[in-house]
Amino acid sequence: MGARVEPALREWREWLEYLAGWFEAYPLDLADIEDQWILWERAARNLILQVVDRTGCGSGWHGHCRQVLTWFLNRWGVAPDVARGLVDEAIG
């Protein structure tokens, strides 16, 4: 079992680091969140495409997509209730 755990953890870490790069590519400014709608839409579209590519739309892709978009919004300090609404709209 240990022989499978280490590669899986490496793969997960690489995925998280990869996502962090995408997160930094779309910095949201909370002061102008309403004016940054296009930036949010671009970020959401590109992050959704990354999740789809990564998961192949297999089992659980929708939940992971929700998770990634929530992480992105959390990174930029978007309030949880606002983030939930944005994520629902993006993948609903």
Rosetta blueprint (number, residue, H / E / L):
1 M L
2 G H
3 A H
4 R H
5 V H
6 E H
7 P H
8 A H
9 L H
10 R H
11 E H
12 W H
13 R H
14 E H
15 W H
16 L H
17 E H
18 Y H
19 L H
20 A H
21 G H
22 W H
23 F H
24 E H
25 A H
26 Y L
27 P L
28 L L
29 D L
30 L H
31 A H
32 D H
33 I H
34 E H
35 D H
36 Q H
37 W H
38 I H
39 L H
40 W H
41 E H
42 R H
43 A H
44 A H
45 R H
46 N H
47 L H
48 I H
49 L H
50 Q H
51 V H
52 V H
53 D H
54 R H
55 T H
56 G L
57 C L
58 G L
59 S L
60 G L
61 W H
62 H H
63 G H
64 H H
65 C H
66 R H
67 Q H
68 V H
69 L H
70 T H
71 W H
72 F H
73 L H
74 N H
75 R H
76 W L
77 G L
78 V L
79 A L
80 P H
81 D H
82 V H
83 A H
84 R H
85 G H
86 L H
87 V H
88 D H
89 E H
90 A H
91 I H
92 G L
